[in-house]
Amino acid sequence: MNLFDVVRKALLAGLGAQEKVKEFVDELVKKGEISKSQRAKILKAWTEKAGKGTEQFSKNISDLISKILENMNLPSKNDIKKLDKKIESLSEMIKKLEGSEKKEQG
């Protein structure tokens, strides 16, 4: 199982849990054990807690991916931009040298 599968399963489990909570709270309303306003408060509280959990989960995944990429020793976007600038600079130098060489030969 790869990282993508783990993330997908975790998100689906979170969505399934949220649906189960909603069904449970709706059942409590039907039975008259809680009011509709209590239902709204409970669902709002659940959603807020789930959102915080999702944010933390996302942060953890992001941190994990960053560590994995760091361990793989891959170049960053900034590294690639620096290399692009160096290549452009070297290309310009080569063009100038080729141009001066042609003048000397001509």
N, C-alpha and C positions, 0 to 999 in steps of 0.2 A: 504494500500500500504506500503510495507516494504522498507527499505533503499536500498536494491538491485534493486528494481523496479525503484526507483527514480533515481539512478545512471544510470541504463540502459537507461531509457527514456531521460535523459539529454545527454548522449553520442549519442544516435540515433538522437536526435534533432540537435546536433552539426554537425553530419555527413550530415544530410539532409540540413542544412543551408549552409554548404560548397558546396554541390552539386548545390544548387540553385544559389549561387554566381557565380560558374563556368559557369552555363548555361546562366546567365544574361550577364556575361562578353563576352562569346562566341557570344551571340546575338549582342552585341555592335560591335564586330569585323565584323560580317556578314553585319551589316548595314553600316559599314565604319566609324563609329563614333570614334573608337579607333584603333590603329595599333596592330599588333601581339606582338610587343615588349612592348607596353603599357599593353597589356593583361597579359603578363608574369610578369611585375612589379606589377600589381594590384593583381594577384593571389598569388605572393610571399608575398606581404605585408599582404594580408588576411590570408594566411597560418601562417605567423609569429605571427600575432595577435591572431589567433585561438589557436595556440600552447601555447602562454602565458596564454590565458584564460583557456586552458585545464590544464596547470600546476597549476594555482591558484585553479581551481576547485578540482584537485586531492589533493592539500595541504589542502583545506578546508574539504574535505571528510575525509582525514587522521586524521586531528585534531578532527573532530566530532567523529570518531570511537574511537580515543584514549580517549576522554572525556567520552564517553559512557562506555568503558571498565573500566576506572578508577572508575566511579560511581558504576559499578557492583561489584567492589572490588574483581576482579579475580586475582589470582596469576600471576606474570610475569614469563617469561622464567627463569630469574635469580633466582626468588624465588623457582621455581621448581628444578633448578640445586642445590641450597643450600639444599633443602630437600632431594634430591637424595644422596648427599654427607653425610648428617647426617644419613640417612638410612643405607648406606654402612658402615659407621663407627660403628653404633649400631650393625649391623649384625656381623661385625668382633669381636666386644666386646662379643657378645653372643657366637660366636664360641669358643673364647678363654675361656670364663667361662665354657662352656660345656666341653671343653677339659680338663680343670683343675679339674672339678668335676668328670670326669671319672677316672682321675689318682688317686684322693683321694679314690674313691670307689674301684678301682682295686687293 
